[in-house]
Amino acid sequence: MFLGIDIGTSAVKAVLVDPVGAIADQASAPLEVMRPAPLHSEQRPADWWAATNLAVSSLMAEARAKTQAIGLSGQMHGATLLDAADKPLRNAVLWNDGRSGQECAELEAAVPESREITGNLAMPGFTAPKLLWVARHEPDLFSRIATVLLPKDYVRLRLTGEKASDMSDSAGTLWLDVARRAWSDAMLAGCGLSDAQMPELYEGNEITGTLRSELAEAWGMGCVPVAAGAGDNAAGAAGVGVINRGEALLSLGTSGVLFLADDAYRPNPKDAVHTFCHCLPGLWHHMSVLLSAASCIDWAARATGAGDAGALLAEVEAGAPDPAELMFLPYLSGERTPHNDPDAKGVVFGLTHESGRAELGQAVLEGVAFAFADGLDALAHTGAPIDAISVIGGGARSGYWGKILSAVLNRPLIYREGAEAGPAYGAARLARLTVTGEEPRDVCVAPPVRTVIEPEDRLVARYADRRPVFQSLYANLRSLFKEASHDH
């Protein structure tokens, strides 16, 4: 067995994969996000560790005992600040935290070549500007920082005692020279840091250490190797075989991602496209990122008293107008691609006395789809081809949403076996590579196709008519968003 552990935002997921690639068992443990102030988003590193223990311990003991290697994936960009004793100095600042907009501008001014080094715009979600915010607002704490780790790498430290990271996750810090796959002294200096405070870098399929003996005993397995792993999206791509130029995936998790694999470094920062290292040597990828995707459905379910997202989706499918008369902007945590706007807000436009819960749910599904279409346009500007799009993440369970997404994007969407396991499955594949010596392209293959959703001509035409309304709504409200945020 090969164990993949994904440190997500809403849960930690553990998956055991057998030698033929089938999922033998999986378990998860929930996490909560704290929002102590507007634009703030935080979690306790101790909670990641507790959830990891719970998820792994919940797997079948007989299968767990056969584990040969462990791979890690996790939410990207989170600033986990440790003191000299490796204890967290504060709550981790997460990927969807928007407090450091001012610091982004300051970092790019301090390091004028930052976009050439990193291949990316400085955005509040990235790790580097968060450290500038800490330096300004918590200077005593900043002076005590001995190490900065990403979320999955904090869990790695607890697993192995080693401070290590992989290229794909580290590319999202803004401290990596993405073309060279090495820490950038210039970017670190721009934040008052040095490479001595950074973990050692590895490719995703390399061994970073072994499971500590006391944990091995507690979990009922050997002192097995732990792979470097990957950021959640790169791991998800490895899980569905998206590693070759032109292959793409659409991830429907808390956030939303359009991910495009590439065989060279071809950045496009002007459209707020992320260009990062892939989790395998010699590969890169581009990402268009929505800060809120499936989390928008969770919000709508809570706001309307639907119970949960599944109940709301069932009600939408049973009776919502298609398309909705309402228009929804899904910017509940600001937005990245293509707007790079932490001040953007969620909006429901067009309400009347006749508007009901099902129509609001329909509008939410459509609004996220329109935001993905904006991201697809930005990806196209990189010049990389987009040949096929596989769907992963919890939102992949809804074929109804897939019909909307396919029509708005005007692309076939491929749903594969095991796609819901997402990054944890890809992490298990990277674990396998550390011990078998197989060629990555022989392991990171596309799983069998479960179904393909083709665009419906009727919906393609109607959504094409609606999309300019979505785009103009954001454009017309943008200055109001900023004023509202500054008033806070």
C-alpha positions in Angstrom: 0.0 0.0 0.0 1.0 3.6 -0.6 -0.4 6.3 1.8 -1.3 9.7 0.5 -2.1 12.5 3.1 -3.7 15.8 1.9 -3.7 18.7 4.3 -6.7 20.5 2.9 -8.5 23.6 4.1 -11.7 22.0 5.2 -10.3 18.5 6.1 -7.3 16.3 6.2 -7.8 13.3 3.9 -5.8 10.0 4.0 -5.9 7.5 1.1 -4.4 4.1 0.8 -3.7 3.0 -2.8 -2.8 -0.6 -3.7 -0.2 -1.6 -6.4 -2.7 -1.6 -9.2 -3.9 1.9 -8.4 -7.2 1.1 -6.6 -8.2 2.9 -3.5 -8.1 0.3 -0.7 -9.4 2.7 2.0 -9.8 6.4 2.7 -10.7 8.6 5.7 -10.9 12.3 6.6 -11.0 14.5 9.6 -12.5 18.0 9.5 -10.7 21.4 9.9 -12.1 24.8 10.7 -11.0 28.2 9.3 -10.8 31.2 11.7 -11.5 34.7 10.4 -10.5 37.0 13.2 -10.8 40.2 11.1 -12.0 41.2 7.6 -9.8 39.6 4.9 -8.1 37.4 7.5 -8.1 33.6 7.2 -6.1 31.4 9.7 -5.7 27.9 11.0 -3.9 26.3 14.0 -1.0 24.1 12.9 -1.8 21.9 15.8 -5.2 21.2 14.2 -3.6 19.9 11.0 -1.5 17.5 13.1 -4.5 16.3 15.2 -6.6 15.8 12.0 -3.7 13.9 10.3 -3.5 11.5 13.3 -7.3 11.0 13.3 -7.5 10.4 9.5 -4.6 8.0 9.4 -5.8 6.1 12.5 -9.2 5.7 11.0 -7.9 3.7 8.0 -8.2 -0.1 8.3 -5.4 -1.4 10.4 -4.7 -4.4 8.2 -4.3 -2.2 5.1 -2.4 0.5 7.0 0.2 -2.1 8.1 1.1 -2.8 4.4 2.2 0.8 3.8 5.5 1.0 1.9 5.8 4.8 1.6 3.9 8.1 2.5 3.3 11.1 0.2 2.1 14.5 1.2 0.0 17.1 -0.5 -1.6 20.2 0.9 -3.1 23.7 0.7 -0.6 26.0 -0.8 0.8 29.4 0.4 0.1 29.1 4.1 2.7 30.9 6.3 3.6 28.6 9.2 6.1 30.4 11.4 8.2 28.5 13.8 10.6 29.5 16.5 14.1 28.0 17.2 12.4 25.1 19.1 10.2 24.4 16.0 7.1 25.6 17.8 4.5 27.7 15.9 4.7 31.4 16.9 1.1 32.1 15.8 -1.8 30.8 13.8 -0.9 30.0 10.2 -2.0 32.6 7.6 -3.8 30.8 4.8 -3.9 30.9 1.0 -7.2 32.8 1.0 -6.1 35.5 3.4 -6.3 39.0 1.8 -4.7 41.3 4.4 -1.4 41.9 2.6 -2.4 43.9 -0.5 -0.2 46.8 0.5 2.8 44.5 1.1 2.4 43.0 -2.4 3.1 46.4 -3.9 6.0 47.1 -1.5 7.6 43.7 -2.4 7.4 44.3 -6.1 8.9 47.8 -5.6 11.7 46.4 -3.4 12.5 43.7 -6.0 11.7 45.1 -9.4 12.7 41.9 -11.1 10.3 39.8 -9.0 7.9 38.9 -11.8 10.9 37.6 -13.9 12.2 35.6 -11.0 9.0 34.1 -9.8 6.9 34.1 -12.9 4.0 35.5 -10.9 2.4 38.7 -9.7 2.7 39.4 -6.0 -0.7 38.6 -4.6 -2.0 38.6 -1.0 -2.5 34.9 -1.1 1.2 34.1 -1.6 3.4 33.5 1.4 6.0 36.2 0.9 3.7 39.3 1.4 2.3 37.7 4.5 5.7 37.8 6.1 6.0 41.5 5.3 2.7 42.0 7.0 3.9 40.1 10.1 7.1 42.2 10.1 5.1 45.4 10.1 2.3 44.5 12.5 4.0 41.9 14.7 7.7 42.9 14.7 8.7 41.1 17.9 7.2 37.9 16.6 8.9 38.3 13.2 12.3 38.7 15.0 11.8 35.2 16.5 11.1 33.4 13.2 13.6 30.6 12.7 11.8 28.6 10.0 8.9 29.2 7.6 7.1 26.1 6.4 4.1 25.5 4.2 1.1 23.5 5.8 2.0 20.1 4.5 5.7 20.6 5.4 4.8 21.4 9.0 3.1 18.0 9.0 6.2 16.5 7.4 8.3 18.0 10.3 6.0 16.2 12.8 6.2 13.0 10.7 10.0 12.8 10.2 11.8 15.6 12.1 13.0 17.0 8.7 12.4 20.5 7.3 11.8 19.9 3.6 9.6 21.0 0.8 8.9 20.2 -2.9 9.3 22.5 -5.9 5.6 22.8 -6.8 4.5 23.9 -3.3 7.5 26.1 -2.8 6.9 27.9 -6.1 3.8 29.4 -4.5 5.7 31.2 -1.8 7.2 33.9 -4.2 10.6 33.0 -2.8 11.5 30.5 -5.5 13.3 31.2 -8.7 10.8 29.1 -10.7 12.9 28.6 -13.8 16.0 27.5 -11.8 14.0 25.5 -9.2 16.0 27.1 -6.3 15.4 29.7 -3.6 15.9 33.3 -4.7 18.2 35.3 -2.5 16.7 38.5 -3.9 13.1 37.6 -3.1 14.0 36.4 0.4 16.0 39.5 1.1 13.1 41.6 0.0 11.2 40.1 3.0 14.0 40.3 5.5 14.7 36.6 5.3 17.4 34.2 4.2 17.6 30.7 2.8 18.7 29.5 6.3 15.0 30.0 7.3 13.8 27.9 4.4 13.3 24.1 4.2 15.5 22.0 1.9 14.1 21.6 -1.6 13.3 18.3 -3.3 11.4 17.1 -6.4 8.1 15.6 -5.6 9.1 12.0 -6.1 12.2 12.2 -3.9 12.5 10.9 -0.3 12.7 13.6 2.4 13.0 11.4 5.5 11.4 8.4 7.2 8.5 8.1 9.6 9.6 8.5 13.2 9.6 5.2 15.1 7.1 6.3 17.8 4.6 7.3 15.0 5.3 4.1 13.1 4.4 2.1 16.2 1.3 4.2 16.9 0.1 3.9 13.3 0.9 0.2 13.0 3.4 0.5 10.1 7.1 0.5 9.5 9.5 3.5 9.5 8.7 4.0 5.9 10.0 6.8 3.6 8.1 10.0 3.2 8.1 11.6 -0.3 8.5 15.3 -0.9 5.0 15.3 -2.4 3.3 18.4 -3.9 1.1 21.3 -3.5 -2.5 20.2 -3.7 -3.1 21.1 -7.3 0.1 19.5 -8.7 -0.7 16.4 -6.6 -4.2 16.3 -8.0 -2.7 16.6 -11.5 -0.4 13.6 -10.9 -3.4 11.7 -9.7 -5.3 12.1 -12.9 -2.3 11.9 -15.2 -2.1 15.6 -16.1 1.7 15.8 -16.5 2.2 16.3 -20.3 2.0 19.6 -22.2 -1.6 20.5 -23.1 -3.2 18.3 -20.5 -5.5 20.2 -18.1 -7.6 19.6 -15.0 -10.4 21.5 -13.4 -10.4 21.2 -9.6 -13.7 21.9 -7.8 -12.7 22.1 -4.1 -13.0 24.9 -1.6 -11.2 27.0 -4.2 -11.3 26.4 -7.9 -8.4 25.8 -10.2 -7.8 25.4 -13.9 -4.5 23.6 -14.1 -2.5 23.3 -17.4 0.7 21.2 -17.6 3.7 22.4 -19.6 7.1 21.1 -20.5 8.8 24.5 -20.2 8.8 27.7 -18.1 6.3 30.1 -19.9 5.0 32.6 -17.4 2.1 35.0 -18.0 1.9 37.2 -14.9 0.0 40.1 -16.5 -3.2 38.0 -16.6 -2.6 36.9 -13.0 -1.9 33.3 -14.2 0.3 31.3 -11.7 3.3 29.6 -13.3 4.8 27.1 -10.9 7.1 24.0 -11.0 5.2 20.7 -11.4 5.8 18.0 -8.9 8.0 16.0 -11.3 11.5 16.9 -12.6 11.7 19.1 -15.7 8.0 20.0 -15.8 6.1 23.2 -15.0 2.4 24.2 -14.9 0.1 27.1 -15.2 -2.9 27.8 -13.0 -5.9 30.0 -13.1 -7.2 30.2 -9.5 -10.6 31.1 -8.1 -10.5 31.7 -4.3 -14.1 30.4 -3.9 -15.6 27.6 -5.8 -17.4 24.7 -4.0 -17.3 26.9 -0.9 -19.8 29.2 -2.6 -22.3 26.3 -2.6 -21.7 25.8 1.1 -22.3 29.5 1.7 -25.6 29.4 -0.3 -26.8 26.3 1.6 -26.1 28.0 4.9 -27.6 31.3 3.8 -30.9 29.8 2.6 -31.3 27.1 5.2 -31.0 24.3 2.7 -29.1 22.1 5.2 -26.0 21.3 3.2 -24.6 21.6 -0.2 -25.9 18.2 -1.3 -29.5 19.1 -0.4 -29.2 22.4 -2.2 -27.8 20.8 -5.4 -30.7 18.3 -5.4 -33.2 21.1 -5.1 -31.5 23.0 -7.9 -31.5 20.0 -10.2 -35.1 19.3 -9.5 -36.5 22.7 -10.2 -34.3 25.7 -11.0 -34.6 27.8 -14.2 -31.7 27.0 -16.6 -30.1 29.5 -16.9 -31.0 31.5 -13.8 -32.3 35.1 -14.0 -30.1 36.0 -11.1 -26.4 36.7 -11.5 -23.8 35.7 -8.9 -20.3 37.0 -8.5 -18.4 34.3 -6.5 -15.8 36.6 -5.0 -16.5 35.7 -1.3 -12.8 35.8 -0.5 -11.7 38.3 -3.1 -10.3 36.9 -6.3 -7.0 36.0 -8.0 -7.3 35.1 -11.7 -7.7 37.3 -13.7 -8.5 40.2 -11.4 -5.9 39.9 -8.6 -8.4 41.8 -6.4 -8.5 41.0 -2.7 -11.2 43.6 -2.3 -13.7 41.9 -4.7 -16.9 40.9 -3.0 -19.6 38.3 -3.6 -22.8 39.7 -5.2 -26.3 38.3 -6.0 -27.8 40.6 -8.7 -31.4 40.6 -10.0 -33.4 39.5 -7.0 -37.2 39.8 -7.2 -40.1 38.7 -5.1 -40.2 35.5 -7.2 -36.6 34.6 -6.5 -36.2 31.4 -4.6 -33.6 29.1 -3.1 -33.3 26.9 -6.2 -32.7 29.8 -8.5 -30.1 31.2 -6.1 -28.4 27.9 -6.1 -28.5 27.7 -9.9 -27.0 31.2 -10.1 -24.1 30.2 -7.8 -23.2 27.2 -10.0 -23.3 29.5 -13.0 -21.3 32.3 -11.4 -18.5 30.0 -10.5 -18.6 28.6 -14.1 -18.3 32.1 -15.5 -15.3 32.8 -13.3 -13.7 29.7 -14.6 -14.3 30.9 -18.2 -12.4 34.1 -17.3 -9.6 31.9 -16.1 -9.6 29.8 -19.2 -9.1 32.9 -21.3 -6.1 33.9 -19.2 -4.6 30.4 -19.6 -5.0 30.6 -23.3 -2.8 33.7 -23.4 0.2 31.6 -22.2 0.3 30.0 -25.6 0.1 26.5 -24.3 -2.5 24.2 -25.9 -5.4 23.0 -23.9 -6.2 19.5 -25.2 -8.4 17.8 -22.6 -9.8 18.8 -19.2 -10.3 16.3 -16.4 -12.4 17.2 -13.4 -11.3 16.4 -9.8 -12.4 17.4 -6.2 -15.5 17.2 -4.2 -17.5 19.2 -6.8 -16.8 16.4 -9.3 -19.6 14.4 -7.7 -22.2 16.7 -9.4 -22.9 15.9 -13.0 -25.4 18.7 -13.1 -22.7 21.2 -12.3 -20.6 19.6 -14.9 -23.2 20.2 -17.5 -23.2 23.9 -16.7 -19.4 24.1 -16.6 -19.0 22.3 -19.9 -21.5 24.7 -21.6 -19.9 27.9 -20.2 -16.4 26.7 -21.0 -17.6 25.2 -24.3 -15.3 22.2 -23.7 -15.9 18.5 -23.0 -15.2 17.6 -19.4 -13.7 14.2 -18.5 -14.7 12.5 -15.2 -12.4 9.7 -14.2 -12.5 6.9 -11.6 -11.4 8.0 -8.2 -11.3 11.7 -9.1 -13.0 12.7 -5.9 -9.9 11.5 -3.9 -8.0 14.3 -5.6 -4.6 15.4 -4.2 -4.3 12.6 -1.7 -4.4 10.1 -4.5 -1.7 11.9 -6.4 0.4 12.1 -3.2 0.1 8.3 -2.9 1.5 8.0 -6.5 4.4 10.2 -5.6 5.0 8.0 -2.6 5.1 4.9 -4.8 7.7 6.5 -7.1 10.1 7.0 -4.2 10.4 3.2 -3.6 9.7 1.5 -6.9 12.1 3.4 -9.2 9.4 3.4 -11.9 9.2 6.0 -14.6 6.8 8.8 -13.5 4.9 8.6 -16.8 4.3 4.9 -16.2 2.7 5.6 -12.8 1.1 9.1 -13.2 -1.3 7.9 -15.9 -4.9 8.9 -16.5 -7.4 6.7 -14.6 -10.2 5.1 -16.5 -12.9 7.4 -17.9 -16.2 7.3 -16.0 -18.1 9.7 -18.2 -17.6 12.6 -20.5 -19.9 15.6 -20.4 -20.2 17.3 -23.8 -21.3 20.9 -24.2 -25.0 21.2 -25.0 -25.5 23.6 -28.0 -28.6 25.2 -26.4 -26.8 26.0 -23.2 -23.6 27.1 -24.9 -25.5 29.8 -26.8 -27.5 31.0 -23.8 -24.5 31.2 -21.5 -22.4 33.0 -24.1 -25.1 35.7 -24.0 -25.1 35.9 -20.2 -21.3 36.0 -19.7 -20.8 39.6 -20.7 -23.4 40.6 -18.0 -21.2 38.7 -15.4 -18.1 40.5 -16.6 -19.6 44.0 -16.7 -21.1 43.5 -13.2 -17.7 43.1 -11.7 -16.2 45.9 -13.8 -18.9 48.3 -12.7 -18.7 47.4 -9.0 -14.9 47.2 -8.7 -14.4 50.7 -7.3 -17.3 50.2 -4.8 -15.6 47.0 -3.6 -12.4 48.9 -2.9 -14.2 51.7 -1.1 -16.1 49.3 1.1 -12.9 47.4 2.0 -11.0 50.6 2.9 -14.0 51.8 5.0 -13.5 48.6 7.1 
